[in-house]
Amino acid sequence: MRHVPDTERRSRLGRRHALAPAHRVDSVAGATRAMTVLHATEPATVYLSCWARVREVSVATIDRALYDDRDVVKQLAMRRTLFVFPRELLPAAWGSASARVAETELRRMAKDVEKAGVDTDGQAWVHRSREAVRAAIAEHPDGLTALEVRALLPDVAVTYDVTSGSVWNHSRILTHLGLTHDLVRGLNTQHWRVSRPRWTLMEDWLGVVPPASPAAEGYAELVRRWLHSFGPGTETDLVWWLGSTKSAVRAALSDVGAVQVGLDGGETGWLLPEDVEPLTGDDEPWVALLPVLDPTVMGWKQRDFYLGSRAGELFDRNGNAGTTAWVDGRVVGCWTQGETGEVRVHLLEEVEDGPRRALQVEADRLTRWLDGQRVGTVYPSPAMKSHRELPVPAAAPRAAPTEGSDAP
């Protein structure tokens, strides 16, 4: 069994994730495929993740890929998290990860509806509400916002408090229709740092909607893509990333013919059979500044090979990653913005002069790209909070976010 040391894993990270300058890509779709999917829980993450990986990119370029060309599409999937998918990968998620979450959400909604006294048959109420919302949106080819759905369907948009905080049922119905790929988050009615989509029928958005893959095929394709982007990784990593079961992961690893390799620390990792040979060629030094919830930071559960002992400083208590600063495949700090929008790097360890200067060059490049716009977050890490420069909403985030919690 071949051994893959942490140094090689970090080298793979720079190449496969399009972070090392020589390996950056030319399109938003290319950046998305490099990562398998992009995190989209916070809308700004998509834009900043692309900025870090695409050679020449603007907000308008990313908007065009999302809303005009539609070769990348938002989809709720693994771990009830919102991602941007390459269009061709959607059927795999629809039949596997999204379907799994949809089943859980249906049971949860039905139980809450009954507990709140809305209806004695919760599942029947959810299905009637789904049909009502879908029919309303079908009459509006450009889609409807959640507020417009709420105004049109007061019988669906009931509110109740059976868990933690008031819940608007129409929002949950919209989310469920997205999981079952009846609807999609379409045109954004706000600027790129805030998501207020017009919910749209999937067939109106894509034109032709391909069938969902059978569950086993879908999981196998997601695992194949993940191994190319993130491998070698462990079974534990994959179970967490997919939000699935060990049996589903083991079946998918078998279906793609994955090969075992040894990892530092004694763990067993997996690679695709065509990807077992060591990397060739020398790596140029590289640095990167990545946003909150970037997929490179969030790709594994077992993260020591790039985080060391810094997880407590760089992740919030629910497992959501803040901003990160990287040197040659290792996280060495975070970044925030000053009052006028300038990007500032904050190191958590000693860094040599060369990488330190390179990080400052990246900070200056990002400052110019943002052009005075400040990016807020509800997931600041302890390291970010210690500097108090990035704007944080006055209201504290929920202990368990309603969508996109990434706690291991």
Order of alpha helices (4+ residues) and beta strands (2+ residues): beta-alpha-alpha-beta-alpha-alpha-beta-beta-alpha-alpha-alpha-alpha-beta-beta-alpha-beta-beta-alpha-alpha-alpha-alpha-beta-beta-beta-alpha-alpha-alpha-beta-beta-beta-alpha-alpha
